[in-house]
Amino acid sequence: MKALLEKIGLEVHQDLVPYVEQGLKILLVLVIAWILLRLIRKMIGAFKRFALKRADDAESVRRVETLARVIRYVATVLLVIAVVMEILYLLGISIAPLLGAAGVVGIAVGFGAQSLVKDFFTGFFLLLENQIRVGDFVAIAGERGQVEEITLRHVRLRAMDGNVHFIPTGMIDKVTNMSLEFSRAVVDIGVAYREDLDEVFQAIRDTAAELRQDPNFGPRILEDLELLGVENWADSSVVIRSRFKVVPLEQWNVRREFLRRLKKTFDARGIEIPYPHLTLYPGRAKDGSAPPLRLVVEEGAQNSRLSRS
């Protein structure tokens, strides 16, 4: 090293050579770290530009930017830790006791902040896997609502009644997204047992075709009605199941409008919409005879007074 210094025209006292060597090595480490940091940022920038080209909405852009920011932060922290440890090693400071102390501190901090670390990891993968986005209607951690904000720490939901739920991402073990790509408006229709099902099917198809021709609701429906058929024999009705494929978050509006129009169609065609009723069966004797069913209506004193008044 002294020969190298003399070659470049620097005269250094013999006692200062080790310190100069250390300084040059530290400077070299810092230069390499700076180059690596620039390289990491360029790679993250290239990834960000590539992902933004495929982003088709504003929320996808925000998700890409969040992921890029998180990756850059993690990479920078890891690089700084490596540089600090290398500089301490060059200065002759043993890092083994520091690592031991860091391990003890890390265990203590880990016990106290394990839920926070879990929140960050879960939030990172929620963003990475695009499970939920701002504007989606989801069910998470026992709550349902529209997503207003997503961070690594929490998800903010706005419920149908206006209440806002702040849910830590570490509590999310299952996500039900009701507005990802498309939705289904499932409609169960009950008709009386006496009705001709073929006639009922035709009434349902005609109403669905009319709804899809509507200039307001037509753009919300992606495909024609799928009539699945008889779903169940209920106590007083035959239940027919059908469904629409609709744009996200429009399943409830389409379902309400379809039921409104279907009520008018059923009324116009004389199709009975059943209501709960009770049938009394007095039984039958072995010889085939049935006892008479006597019905007695008793009017109480209070009702009598009310009728007279």
Phi and psi in degrees as GROMACS dihedral restraints (atoms count N, CA, C in turn):
[ dihedral_restraints ]
;  ai    aj    ak    al  type     phi  dphi    fc
    3     4     5     6     1   -63.6    20    10
    4     5     6     7     1   -40.5    20    10
    6     7     8     9     1   -62.5    20    10
    7     8     9    10     1   -39.2    20    10
    9    10    11    12     1   -65.3    20    10
   10    11    12    13     1   -40.6    20    10
   12    13    14    15     1   -65.4    20    10
   13    14    15    16     1   -40.5    20    10
   15    16    17    18     1   -66.9    20    10
   16    17    18    19     1   -31.8    20    10
   18    19    20    21     1   -68.2    20    10
   19    20    21    22     1   -35.4    20    10
   21    22    23    24     1   -89.8    20    10
   22    23    24    25     1     7.4    20    10
   24    25    26    27     1    91.2    20    10
   25    26    27    28     1    17.8    20    10
   27    28    29    30     1  -107.5    20    10
   28    29    30    31     1   127.0    20    10
   30    31    32    33     1  -101.3    20    10
   31    32    33    34     1   120.7    20    10
   33    34    35    36     1  -125.2    20    10
   34    35    36    37     1   135.9    20    10
   36    37    38    39     1   -63.8    20    10
   37    38    39    40     1   147.6    20    10
   39    40    41    42     1   -56.7    20    10
   40    41    42    43     1   -38.0    20    10
   42    43    44    45     1   -70.5    20    10
   43    44    45    46     1   -20.6    20    10
   45    46    47    48     1   -95.0    20    10
   46    47    48    49     1    -6.9    20    10
   48    49    50    51     1   -57.6    20    10
   49    50    51    52     1   -48.0    20    10
   51    52    53    54     1   -58.8    20    10
   52    53    54    55     1   -37.9    20    10
   54    55    56    57     1   -69.5    20    10
   55    56    57    58     1   -38.4    20    10
   57    58    59    60     1   -65.1    20    10
   58    59    60    61     1   -39.8    20    10
   60    61    62    63     1   -61.1    20    10
   61    62    63    64     1   -45.0    20    10
   63    64    65    66     1   -61.3    20    10
   64    65    66    67     1   -42.9    20    10
   66    67    68    69     1   -62.3    20    10
   67    68    69    70     1   -42.2    20    10
   69    70    71    72     1   -66.0    20    10
   70    71    72    73     1   -38.9    20    10
   72    73    74    75     1   -64.9    20    10
   73    74    75    76     1   -41.7    20    10
   75    76    77    78     1   -64.1    20    10
   76    77    78    79     1   -42.1    20    10
   78    79    80    81     1   -61.0    20    10
   79    80    81    82     1   -40.5    20    10
   81    82    83    84     1   -63.4    20    10
   82    83    84    85     1   -40.8    20    10
   84    85    86    87     1   -62.7    20    10
   85    86    87    88     1   -42.4    20    10
   87    88    89    90     1   -66.1    20    10
   88    89    90    91     1   -38.3    20    10
   90    91    92    93     1   -64.7    20    10
   91    92    93    94     1   -45.2    20    10
   93    94    95    96     1   -62.6    20    10
   94    95    96    97     1   -41.4    20    10
   96    97    98    99     1   -63.1    20    10
   97    98    99   100     1   -39.9    20    10
   99   100   101   102     1   -63.8    20    10
  100   101   102   103     1   -42.2    20    10
  102   103   104   105     1   -63.5    20    10
  103   104   105   106     1   -43.3    20    10
  105   106   107   108     1   -63.7    20    10
  106   107   108   109     1   -39.0    20    10
  108   109   110   111     1   -64.4    20    10
  109   110   111   112     1   -43.2    20    10
  111   112   113   114     1   -62.3    20    10
  112   113   114   115     1   -40.3    20    10
  114   115   116   117     1   -65.6    20    10
  115   116   117   118     1   -42.0    20    10
  117   118   119   120     1   -62.7    20    10
  118   119   120   121     1   -43.3    20    10
  120   121   122   123     1   -65.5    20    10
  121   122   123   124     1   -36.3    20    10
  123   124   125   126     1   -67.0    20    10
  124   125   126   127     1   -39.8    20    10
  126   127   128   129     1   -65.6    20    10
  127   128   129   130     1   -41.4    20    10
  129   130   131   132     1   -65.6    20    10
  130   131   132   133     1   -38.9    20    10
  132   133   134   135     1   -63.6    20    10
  133   134   135   136     1   -40.6    20    10
  135   136   137   138     1   -64.2    20    10
  136   137   138   139     1   -41.6    20    10
  138   139   140   141     1   -62.2    20    10
  139   140   141   142     1   -40.8    20    10
  141   142   143   144     1   -64.3    20    10
  142   143   144   145     1   -43.9    20    10
  144   145   146   147     1   -64.7    20    10
  145   146   147   148     1   -39.2    20    10
  147   148   149   150     1   -64.4    20    10
  148   149   150   151     1   -41.8    20    10
  150   151   152   153     1   -71.9    20    10
  151   152   153   154     1   -35.7    20    10
  153   154   155   156     1   -67.2    20    10
  154   155   156   157     1   -28.0    20    10
  156   157   158   159     1   -64.9    20    10
  157   158   159   160     1   -28.7    20    10
  159   160   161   162     1   -95.3    20    10
  160   161   162   163     1    -3.9    20    10
  162   163   164   165     1   -74.9    20    10
  163   164   165   166     1   128.7    20    10
  165   166   167   168     1  -107.2    20    10
  166   167   168   169     1     0.4    20    10
  168   169   170   171     1  -152.8    20    10
  169   170   171   172     1   172.1    20    10
  171   172   173   174     1   -65.4    20    10
  172   173   174   175     1   -35.1    20    10
  174   175   176   177     1   -68.3    20    10
  175   176   177   178     1   -36.4    20    10
  177   178   179   180     1   -64.3    20    10
  178   179   180   181     1   -37.3    20    10
  180   181   182   183     1   -62.4    20    10
  181   182   183   184     1   -44.6    20    10
  183   184   185   186     1   -64.7    20    10
  184   185   186   187     1   -36.8    20    10
  186   187   188   189     1   -66.3    20    10
  187   188   189   190     1   -42.0    20    10
  189   190   191   192     1   -63.5    20    10
  190   191   192   193     1   -42.8    20    10
  192   193   194   195     1   -64.7    20    10
  193   194   195   196     1   -38.8    20    10
  195   196   197   198     1   -64.4    20    10
  196   197   198   199     1   -45.0    20    10
  198   199   200   201     1   -63.0    20    10
  199   200   201   202     1   -42.7    20    10
  201   202   203   204     1   -62.7    20    10
  202   203   204   205     1   -40.6    20    10
  204   205   206   207     1   -65.3    20    10
  205   206   207   208     1   -41.4    20    10
  207   208   209   210     1   -65.6    20    10
  208   209   210   211     1   -44.5    20    10
  210   211   212   213     1   -63.1    20    10
  211   212   213   214     1   -42.1    20    10
  213   214   215   216     1   -63.9    20    10
  214   215   216   217     1   -39.7    20    10
  216   217   218   219     1   -64.8    20    10
  217   218   219   220     1   -46.6    20    10
  219   220   221   222     1   -64.4    20    10
  220   221   222   223     1   -44.3    20    10
  222   223   224   225     1   -62.8    20    10
  223   224   225   226     1   -39.5    20    10
  225   226   227   228     1   -65.6    20    10
  226   227   228   229     1   -42.9    20    10
  228   229   230   231     1   -62.9    20    10
  229   230   231   232     1   -44.7    20    10
  231   232   233   234     1   -63.1    20    10
  232   233   234   235     1   -40.2    20    10
  234   235   236   237     1   -66.8    20    10
  235   236   237   238     1   -41.5    20    10
  237   238   239   240     1   -63.2    20    10
  238   239   240   241     1   -41.7    20    10
  240   241   242   243     1   -61.8    20    10
  241   242   243   244     1   -43.5    20    10
  243   244   245   246     1   -63.5    20    10
  244   245   246   247     1   -40.7    20    10
  246   247   248   249     1   -66.1    20    10
  247   248   249   250     1   -44.0    20    10
  249   250   251   252     1   -61.8    20    10
  250   251   252   253     1   -43.0    20    10
  252   253   254   255     1   -65.0    20    10
  253   254   255   256     1   -38.7    20    10
  255   256   257   258     1   -68.0    20    10
  256   257   258   259     1   -39.3    20    10
  258   259   260   261     1   -66.1    20    10
  259   260   261   262     1   -41.3    20    10
  261   262   263   264     1   -61.8    20    10
  262   263   264   265     1   -38.5    20    10
  264   265   266   267     1   -64.7    20    10
  265   266   267   268     1   -41.4    20    10
  267   268   269   270     1   -67.2    20    10
  268   269   270   271     1   -30.2    20    10
  270   271   272   273     1   -79.5    20    10
  271   272   273   274     1    -2.0    20    10
  273   274   275   276     1    83.2    20    10
  274   275   276   277     1    14.1    20    10
  276   277   278   279     1   -90.7    20    10
  277   278   279   280     1   123.7    20    10
  279   280   281   282     1   -70.0    20    10
  280   281   282   283     1   126.6    20    10
  282   283   284   285     1   -91.6    20    10
  283   284   285   286     1    -6.3    20    10
  285   286   287   288     1   -62.0    20    10
  286   287   288   289     1   -48.6    20    10
  288   289   290   291     1   -61.7    20    10
  289   290   291   292     1   -35.0    20    10
  291   292   293   294     1   -65.7    20    10
  292   293   294   295     1   -40.7    20    10
  294   295   296   297     1   -64.1    20    10
  295   296   297   298     1   -38.9    20    10
  297   298   299   300     1   -64.3    20    10
  298   299   300   301     1   -45.3    20    10
  300   301   302   303     1   -63.9    20    10
  301   302   303   304     1   -40.0    20    10
  303   304   305   306     1   -63.2    20    10
  304   305   306   307     1   -35.3    20    10
  306   307   308   309     1   -65.4    20    10
  307   308   309   310     1   -42.5    20    10
  309   310   311   312     1   -64.9    20    10
  310   311   312   313     1   -45.7    20    10
  312   313   314   315     1   -63.5    20    10
  313   314   315   316     1   -39.7    20    10
  315   316   317   318     1   -62.5    20    10
  316   317   318   319     1   -38.4    20    10
  318   319   320   321     1   -65.2    20    10
  319   320   321   322     1   -44.3    20    10
  321   322   323   324     1   -63.4    20    10
  322   323   324   325     1   -45.3    20    10
  324   325   326   327     1   -66.8    20    10
  325   326   327   328     1   -36.0    20    10
  327   328   329   330     1   -62.1    20    10
  328   329   330   331     1   -40.5    20    10
  330   331   332   333     1   -65.6    20    10
  331   332   333   334     1   -37.0    20    10
  333   334   335   336     1   -79.9    20    10
  334   335   336   337     1   -26.7    20    10
  336   337   338   339     1  -121.9    20    10
  337   338   339   340     1    22.8    20    10
  339   340   341   342     1   -65.7    20    10
  340   341   342   343     1   -34.1    20    10
  342   343   344   345     1   -67.0    20    10
  343   344   345   346     1   -36.5    20    10
  345   346   347   348     1   -66.1    20    10
  346   347   348   349     1   -42.7    20    10
  348   349   350   351     1   -63.2    20    10
  349   350   351   352     1   -40.7    20    10
  351   352   353   354     1   -62.1    20    10
  352   353   354   355     1   -40.3    20    10
  354   355   356   357     1   -59.4    20    10
  355   356   357   358     1   -45.6    20    10
  357   358   359   360     1   -65.2    20    10
  358   359   360   361     1   -43.0    20    10
  360   361   362   363     1   -64.3    20    10
  361   362   363   364     1   -45.2    20    10
  363   364   365   366     1   -64.5    20    10
  364   365   366   367     1   -43.1    20    10
  366   367   368   369     1   -62.1    20    10
  367   368   369   370     1   -37.7    20    10
  369   370   371   372     1   -62.3    20    10
  370   371   372   373     1   -44.8    20    10
  372   373   374   375     1   -74.0    20    10
  373   374   375   376     1   -29.2    20    10
  375   376   377   378     1   -60.7    20    10
  376   377   378   379     1   -42.1    20    10
  378   379   380   381     1   -72.2    20    10
  379   380   381   382     1   -41.7    20    10
  381   382   383   384     1   -64.4    20    10
  382   383   384   385     1   -41.9    20    10
  384   385   386   387     1   -90.0    20    10
  385   386   387   388     1     0.0    20    10
  387   388   389   390     1    55.9    20    10
  388   389   390   391     1    43.9    20    10
  390   391   392   393     1   -73.3    20    10
  391   392   393   394     1   -39.0    20    10
  393   394   395   396     1  -138.0    20    10
  394   395   396   397     1   153.0    20    10
  396   397   398   399     1  -135.1    20    10
  397   398   399   400     1   163.6    20    10
  399   400   401   402     1   -63.0    20    10
  400   401   402   403     1   130.0    20    10
  402   403   404   405     1   101.6    20    10
  403   404   405   406     1   -16.9    20    10
  405   406   407   408     1   -71.5    20    10
  406   407   408   409     1   150.8    20    10
  408   409   410   411     1  -103.0    20    10
  409   410   411   412     1   117.3    20    10
  411   412   413   414     1  -132.9    20    10
  412   413   414   415     1   165.6    20    10
  414   415   416   417     1  -123.9    20    10
  415   416   417   418     1   114.4    20    10
  417   418   419   420     1  -140.3    20    10
  418   419   420   421     1   143.9    20    10
  420   421   422   423     1    50.7    20    10
  421   422   423   424     1    36.8    20    10
  423   424   425   426     1    79.6    20    10
  424   425   426   427     1     4.9    20    10
  426   427   428   429     1  -120.3    20    10
  427   428   429   430     1   148.8    20    10
  429   430   431   432     1  -122.3    20    10
  430   431   432   433     1   140.3    20    10
  432   433   434   435     1   172.1    20    10
  433   434   435   436     1  -177.6    20    10
  435   436   437   438     1   -95.9    20    10
  436   437   438   439     1   133.5    20    10
  438   439   440   441     1   -73.7    20    10
  439   440   441   442     1   124.5    20    10
  441   442   443   444     1  -105.3    20    10
  442   443   444   445     1   -26.0    20    10
  444   445   446   447     1  -157.6    20    10
  445   446   447   448     1   141.1    20    10
  447   448   449   450     1  -129.3    20    10
  448   449   450   451     1   126.0    20    10
  450   451   452   453     1  -129.6    20    10
  451   452   453   454     1   176.3    20    10
  453   454   455   456     1   -67.5    20    10
  454   455   456   457     1   -18.6    20    10
  456   457   458   459     1   -96.4    20    10
  457   458   459   460     1   -39.7    20    10
  459   460   461   462     1  -153.3    20    10
  460   461   462   463     1   167.4    20    10
  462   463   464   465     1  -121.6    20    10
  463   464   465   466     1   130.7    20    10
  465   466   467   468     1  -102.0    20    10
  466   467   468   469     1   121.3    20    10
  468   469   470   471     1  -111.8    20    10
  469   470   471   472     1   140.0    20    10
  471   472   473   474     1  -109.0    20    10
  472   473   474   475     1   113.3    20    10
  474   475   476   477     1   -74.6    20    10
  475   476   477   478     1   170.4    20    10
  477   478   479   480     1   -63.6    20    10
  478   479   480   481     1   -29.9    20    10
  480   481   482   483     1   -86.5    20    10
  481   482   483   484     1     4.9    20    10
  483   484   485   486     1    95.5    20    10
  484   485   486   487     1   -10.8    20    10
  486   487   488   489     1   -67.9    20    10
  487   488   489   490     1   144.3    20    10
  489   490   491   492     1  -108.4    20    10
  490   491   492   493     1   128.9    20    10
  492   493   494   495     1  -112.1    20    10
  493   494   495   496     1   127.6    20    10
  495   496   497   498     1  -102.0    20    10
  496   497   498   499     1   110.7    20    10
  498   499   500   501     1  -111.5    20    10
  499   500   501   502     1   117.7    20    10
  501   502   503   504     1   -60.4    20    10
  502   503   504   505     1   137.5    20    10
  504   505   506   507     1   -64.2    20    10
  505   506   507   508     1   -25.3    20    10
  507   508   509   510     1   -66.9    20    10
  508   509   510   511     1   -18.6    20    10
  510   511   512   513     1   -86.0    20    10
  511   512   513   514     1    -6.9    20    10
  513   514   515   516     1   -86.5    20    10
  514   515   516   517     1   109.0    20    10
  516   517   518   519     1  -108.3    20    10
  517   518   519   520     1   -14.4    20    10
  519   520   521   522     1  -149.3    20    10
  520   521   522   523     1   137.5    20    10
  522   523   524   525     1  -119.5    20    10
  523   524   525   526     1   124.8    20    10
  525   526   527   528     1  -110.9    20    10
  526   527   528   529     1   106.0    20    10
  528   529   530   531     1   -97.8    20    10
  529   530   531   532     1   116.7    20    10
  531   532   533   534     1   -95.8    20    10
  532   533   534   535     1     8.2    20    10
  534   535   536   537     1  -143.0    20    10
  535   536   537   538     1    32.7    20    10
  537   538   539   540     1   -94.5    20    10
  538   539   540   541     1   115.3    20    10
  540   541   542   543     1    71.9    20    10
  541   542   543   544     1   -58.7    20    10
  543   544   545   546     1  -155.3    20    10
  544   545   546   547     1   171.9    20    10
  546   547   548   549     1  -132.4    20    10
  547   548   549   550     1   167.9    20    10
  549   550   551   552     1  -122.2    20    10
  550   551   552   553     1   129.4    20    10
  552   553   554   555     1   -99.2    20    10
  553   554   555   556     1   101.0    20    10
  555   556   557   558     1   -91.1    20    10
  556   557   558   559     1   127.3    20    10
  558   559   560   561     1  -125.3    20    10
  559   560   561   562     1   119.4    20    10
  561   562   563   564     1   -99.7    20    10
  562   563   564   565     1   125.0    20    10
  564   565   566   567     1  -118.1    20    10
  565   566   567   568     1   125.6    20    10
  567   568   569   570     1  -103.8    20    10
  568   569   570   571     1   131.6    20    10
  570   571   572   573     1  -129.2    20    10
  571   572   573   574     1   161.3    20    10
  573   574   575   576     1   -68.9    20    10
  574   575   576   577     1   156.6    20    10
  576   577   578   579     1   -65.9    20    10
  577   578   579   580     1   -25.2    20    10
  579   580   581   582     1   -77.4    20    10
  580   581   582   583     1   -11.1    20    10
  582   583   584   585     1   -76.8    20    10
  583   584   585   586     1   148.0    20    10
  585   586   587   588     1   -78.5    20    10
  586   587   588   589     1   117.3    20    10
  588   589   590   591     1   -66.0    20    10
  589   590   591   592     1   -33.1    20    10
  591   592   593   594     1   -62.5    20    10
  592   593   594   595     1   -39.4    20    10
  594   595   596   597     1   -66.5    20    10
  595   596   597   598     1   -39.2    20    10
  597   598   599   600     1   -65.2    20    10
  598   599   600   601     1   -43.3    20    10
  600   601   602   603     1   -58.4    20    10
  601   602   603   604     1   -42.4    20    10
  603   604   605   606     1   -66.6    20    10
  604   605   606   607     1   -37.9    20    10
  606   607   608   609     1   -63.9    20    10
  607   608   609   610     1   -39.5    20    10
  609   610   611   612     1   -65.8    20    10
  610   611   612   613     1   -43.4    20    10
  612   613   614   615     1   -65.5    20    10
  613   614   615   616     1   -41.0    20    10
  615   616   617   618     1   -63.8    20    10
  616   617   618   619     1   -41.6    20    10
  618   619   620   621     1   -66.0    20    10
  619   620   621   622     1   -39.7    20    10
  621   622   623   624     1   -65.5    20    10
  622   623   624   625     1   -41.1    20    10
  624   625   626   627     1   -64.1    20    10
  625   626   627   628     1   -40.4    20    10
  627   628   629   630     1   -63.0    20    10
  628   629   630   631     1   -40.2    20    10
  630   631   632   633     1   -65.0    20    10
  631   632   633   634     1   -38.8    20    10
  633   634   635   636     1   -72.3    20    10
  634   635   636   637     1   -21.3    20    10
  636   637   638   639     1   -82.4    20    10
  637   638   639   640     1    -9.5    20    10
  639   640   641   642     1   -68.0    20    10
  640   641   642   643     1   132.7    20    10
  642   643   644   645     1   -66.5    20    10
  643   644   645   646     1   -21.8    20    10
  645   646   647   648     1   -86.9    20    10
  646   647   648   649     1   -44.4    20    10
  648   649   650   651     1   -95.7    20    10
  649   650   651   652     1   -20.3    20    10
  651   652   653   654     1   -57.5    20    10
  652   653   654   655     1   -46.3    20    10
  654   655   656   657     1   -64.5    20    10
  655   656   657   658     1   -17.6    20    10
  657   658   659   660     1   -82.9    20    10
  658   659   660   661     1   -16.6    20    10
  660   661   662   663     1   -99.9    20    10
  661   662   663   664     1   124.9    20    10
  663   664   665   666     1   -89.8    20    10
  664   665   666   667     1   -29.3    20    10
  666   667   668   669     1  -140.9    20    10
  667   668   669   670     1   163.9    20    10
  669   670   671   672     1   -64.3    20    10
  670   671   672   673     1   160.9    20    10
  672   673   674   675     1   -59.0    20    10
  673   674   675   676     1   135.5    20    10
  675   676   677   678     1  -103.2    20    10
  676   677   678   679     1   107.2    20    10
  678   679   680   681     1   -88.9    20    10
  679   680   681   682     1   105.6    20    10
  681   682   683   684     1   -79.3    20    10
  682   683   684   685     1   -23.2    20    10
  684   685   686   687     1   109.6    20    10
  685   686   687   688     1  -163.7    20    10
  687   688   689   690     1   -72.2    20    10
  688   689   690   691     1   123.2    20    10
  690   691   692   693     1   -94.5    20    10
  691   692   693   694     1   -35.3    20    10
  693   694   695   696     1  -162.9    20    10
  694   695   696   697     1   151.2    20    10
  696   697   698   699     1  -101.2    20    10
  697   698   699   700     1   100.2    20    10
  699   700   701   702     1   -84.0    20    10
  700   701   702   703     1  -178.5    20    10
  702   703   704   705     1   -61.5    20    10
  703   704   705   706     1   -40.2    20    10
  705   706   707   708     1  -130.5    20    10
  706   707   708   709     1    12.2    20    10
  708   709   710   711     1  -153.5    20    10
  709   710   711   712     1   157.8    20    10
  711   712   713   714     1   -98.7    20    10
  712   713   714   715     1   121.9    20    10
  714   715   716   717     1   -95.6    20    10
  715   716   717   718     1   124.2    20    10
  717   718   719   720     1  -111.6    20    10
  718   719   720   721     1   129.0    20    10
  720   721   722   723     1  -105.1    20    10
  721   722   723   724     1   136.9    20    10
  723   724   725   726     1  -144.1    20    10
  724   725   726   727     1   166.3    20    10
  726   727   728   729     1  -156.5    20    10
  727   728   729   730     1   151.3    20    10
  729   730   731   732     1  -111.4    20    10
  730   731   732   733     1   145.6    20    10
  732   733   734   735     1   -96.3    20    10
  733   734   735   736     1   119.4    20    10
  735   736   737   738     1  -129.1    20    10
  736   737   738   739     1   169.4    20    10
  738   739   740   741     1   -69.6    20    10
  739   740   741   742     1   156.9    20    10
  741   742   743   744     1   -56.2    20    10
  742   743   744   745     1   140.8    20    10
  744   745   746   747     1    72.4    20    10
  745   746   747   748     1     6.4    20    10
  747   748   749   750     1  -105.0    20    10
  748   749   750   751     1     3.6    20    10
  750   751   752   753     1   -63.1    20    10
  751   752   753   754     1   -36.2    20    10
  753   754   755   756     1   -73.3    20    10
  754   755   756   757     1   -41.6    20    10
  756   757   758   759     1   -65.0    20    10
  757   758   759   760     1   -43.1    20    10
  759   760   761   762     1   -65.1    20    10
  760   761   762   763     1   -41.3    20    10
  762   763   764   765     1   -63.6    20    10
  763   764   765   766     1   -43.8    20    10
  765   766   767   768     1   -62.9    20    10
  766   767   768   769     1   -44.6    20    10
  768   769   770   771     1   -67.6    20    10
  769   770   771   772     1   -37.6    20    10
  771   772   773   774     1   -64.5    20    10
  772   773   774   775     1   -43.3    20    10
  774   775   776   777     1   -65.6    20    10
  775   776   777   778     1   -36.3    20    10
  777   778   779   780     1   -62.8    20    10
  778   779   780   781     1   -46.6    20    10
  780   781   782   783     1   -69.6    20    10
  781   782   783   784     1   -35.5    20    10
  783   784   785   786     1   -67.0    20    10
  784   785   786   787     1   -33.9    20    10
  786   787   788   789     1   -60.3    20    10
  787   788   789   790     1   -43.2    20    10
  789   790   791   792     1   -64.7    20    10
  790   791   792   793     1   -40.9    20    10
  792   793   794   795     1   -63.4    20    10
  793   794   795   796     1   -45.1    20    10
  795   796   797   798     1   -62.6    20    10
  796   797   798   799     1   -40.6    20    10
  798   799   800   801     1   -64.0    20    10
  799   800   801   802     1   -41.5    20    10
  801   802   803   804     1   -68.3    20    10
  802   803   804   805     1   -32.0    20    10
  804   805   806   807     1  -100.5    20    10
  805   806   807   808     1     4.7    20    10
  807   808   809   810     1    71.8    20    10
  808   809   810   811     1    27.3    20    10
  810   811   812   813     1   -88.9    20    10
  811   812   813   814     1   125.5    20    10
  813   814   815   816     1   -80.1    20    10
  814   815   816   817     1   129.0    20    10
  816   817   818   819     1   -92.8    20    10
  817   818   819   820     1   114.8    20    10
  819   820   821   822     1   -71.0    20    10
  820   821   822   823     1   159.1    20    10
  822   823   824   825     1  -133.5    20    10
  823   824   825   826     1   156.0    20    10
  825   826   827   828     1   -61.4    20    10
  826   827   828   829     1   135.9    20    10
  828   829   830   831     1  -144.4    20    10
  829   830   831   832     1   164.8    20    10
  831   832   833   834     1  -122.5    20    10
  832   833   834   835     1   130.6    20    10
  834   835   836   837     1  -109.4    20    10
  835   836   837   838     1   125.3    20    10
  837   838   839   840     1   -97.1    20    10
  838   839   840   841     1   127.2    20    10
  840   841   842   843     1  -119.8    20    10
  841   842   843   844     1   112.2    20    10
  843   844   845   846     1   -77.9    20    10
  844   845   846   847     1    -5.9    20    10
  846   847   848   849     1    97.9    20    10
  847   848   849   850     1   175.1    20    10
  849   850   851   852     1  -141.6    20    10
  850   851   852   853     1   136.1    20    10
  852   853   854   855     1   -76.1    20    10
  853   854   855   856     1   169.9    20    10
  855   856   857   858     1   -65.8    20    10
  856   857   858   859     1   -29.7    20    10
  858   859   860   861     1   -81.7    20    10
  859   860   861   862     1     3.7    20    10
  861   862   863   864     1    94.1    20    10
  862   863   864   865     1    -8.6    20    10
  864   865   866   867     1   -80.3    20    10
  865   866   867   868     1   153.5    20    10
  867   868   869   870     1  -121.6    20    10
  868   869   870   871     1   134.0    20    10
  870   871   872   873     1   -68.6    20    10
  871   872   873   874     1   150.4    20    10
  873   874   875   876     1   -67.2    20    10
  874   875   876   877     1   146.9    20    10
  876   877   878   879     1  -101.3    20    10
  877   878   879   880     1   108.0    20    10
  879   880   881   882     1   -91.2    20    10
  880   881   882   883     1   132.5    20    10
  882   883   884   885     1  -116.5    20    10
  883   884   885   886     1   118.7    20    10
  885   886   887   888     1  -117.7    20    10
  886   887   888   889     1   125.1    20    10
  888   889   890   891     1  -105.6    20    10
  889   890   891   892     1   117.2    20    10
  891   892   893   894     1  -105.8    20    10
  892   893   894   895     1   131.3    20    10
  894   895   896   897     1  -105.7    20    10
  895   896   897   898     1   120.3    20    10
  897   898   899   900     1   -71.6    20    10
  898   899   900   901     1   169.7    20    10
  900   901   902   903     1   -63.1    20    10
  901   902   903   904     1   -38.2    20    10
  903   904   905   906     1   -65.8    20    10
  904   905   906   907     1   -43.1    20    10
  906   907   908   909     1   -64.5    20    10
  907   908   909   910     1   -36.2    20    10
  909   910   911   912     1   -62.1    20    10
  910   911   912   913     1   -45.1    20    10
  912   913   914   915     1   -61.5    20    10
  913   914   915   916     1   -39.9    20    10
  915   916   917   918     1   -65.0    20    10
  916   917   918   919     1   -38.8    20    10
  918   919   920   921     1   -70.3    20    10
  919   920   921   922     1   -33.0    20    10
  921   922   923   924     1   -75.9    20    10
  922   923   924   925     1   -26.7    20    10
